[in-house]
């Protein structure tokens, strides 16, 4: 009798836990529907901590969420701007081409960098950007350009030219600071 009661209790707890999780995924899926592109990107970072089972990645053309219950949500990115996540590093990096906010991690977390982005001598961005908890900072750049990125972090500097076409990287992990 006691073992039957324990088994029944375990079954009820499992059923309730699964129901709460499924409801959460439906709620989170629905929360994406009317967001702006910037708010949708912010959700990729928020879900990393609050719903780690929801996977996300960002290509030059779209933001994709994949839910444990099999649902998939995509949002198209504008034809004029491209999202790029940059993880400058000092000693440790990884190879990456498509940014997965749900799983990509980098060395320099929550650090502020001086970033200058130029294209053919014209300044596109000149300011400070702070890396998120996963070590990447995010920037929106004009499409179909070759952009020179200069990063200063204290006395350390790094630089790289990146391209922003539909076939290029959204995850830049190759800018070493030295």
N, C-alpha and C positions, 0 to 999 in steps of 0.2 A: 504494500500500500504506500509506504513511504517513498519507495523508488518511483512508483507511478506518479505520485504527487510532484516529485522533483522533475520528472520527465515532462509532465504537463506544464509546470511552471517555466521550464526552459523553452518549450515550444511556444508558449504565449509571449515570452520575452523576445524570442527570435522574430515572431510574427509582427509584434509591435515595432521592433527596431527596423525591420525591413519596410514596413508601411511608412514610418517616419522618413526613412532615407528616400524611398520612391517619391513621396510627396515633396521632399526638398528638391529633388532633381526636376520635377515638373515645375515647381515654383521658380527655380533658377533658370530653367529653359525659357519659361514665359517672361521672365524679367529682362531677357535680352531683346525681345521683339521690337520695342520702340526706342531703343537707345541710339544716340548719335554714335558716329564712328569712334570718337575719343572716349566716350563712356563705355563702349564695347571693349576697347583695349584695356581700360581701367578694370573691367570685370575679369579679364584674363589674369591680371595680377591679384585681384581680390580672391578669386576662386582658388588660387594656388594655396592660400593659407586656410580658407574656410571650407572648401570642398575639394580636397586633394585628389579625389577620384574623378573629377571632371578634367579632362585633358583639353589643352588648347594649343593651337599654333597659328602663326601669322605668315602668310606668303605675300609676295608682292601684290596679289590680286584680292585676297580675302582673309578674313579672320574665321577660324574654324574651332568650334567646341564639340567635343565628343563626350557623351554622357554614358555612365555605366549601364543605364537601362537601354542603350542602343540608339537613343536619339542623337541627331547631329544637327547643329545650328551653324549656318554660315552667313557672313555679312560681307558684301563686296566693299572694296576700298576704292576710293576715288581714282580717276584716271590722271589726276594732276599731281597728286602727292603720293609718296611711298613711305611707309613705316619702316624704320630701321632701329634695331636694338643693338647697342654697342657695349661691349664689356672690355674696357682696357685692362691690361694686366701687367704685373711686374714679374712674377715667377711662374704662375700656373694658368694655363688656358685649356681649351678643348676645341676640337674641330666641329664646326657647325655652319650650316647654310640657311636653314629655316628655323626661325626663333620659336621655341616652345616655352611660353611663359610658365606653363604648368610644371616644367621639369628642368629647364636650363638653369645652371648655377654658375657663378663666376667668383673670382677671387676678391674683388674690391667692393664690398657691400656697403651701402649707405654712405658713400663718399662723394664729395663735391668736386667736380672737374671744371676747368675753364675750357670751353669748346668753341672753336671757330670753324665754320663750314664755308668754303668758298667754291665758286664755279667760274672758271675763266677770269679770275681776279675779282669777281663780284662777291661781296659778302652776303651769304644767305642767312647765317646765324652767327652771333657773337655773344656768348653769355655763359652763365654757369648752369650746369646740369648735375643733378644728384642721382647716383645709382640707387636702384631699389634694393629691397632685401635680398633679391637673387643676384645682385651684382651688375645688372645692366641698367644703362640709362636709355631713354627712348627719344627719338627725334623723327620729325616728319620732314622729308626732303623732296624737292621737285623731281618729277619723273623724267626719265630718259636723258639723264645728265651724268657727267663724271664729276663727282664732288670730292674736294680735298678736305679731309677732316684733320684738324690739329687739336691735340688734347694736352693740357698742362695739369699736372697734379703736384703741387709743391714745386720742387726743383726738377721733377721728372717730366719728360715730354715724349710724345709719340705722334706719329702722323701716318696717314694712309689715304690713298685715293680709292673711292668706291664708286660703283656704278649703280644707277637706279632704274634699270629696265625690268620688264616682267620676268626676266630669267636670272635676276641677281639675288644676292643674299639679303635676308632680313635680319640675320644674326651675324654680327661682326665681332669676332673673337681674336683678331689677328693684330691688334694695335698694342704693341709692347711699349711700356713706359720705361725709359732709362735715362 
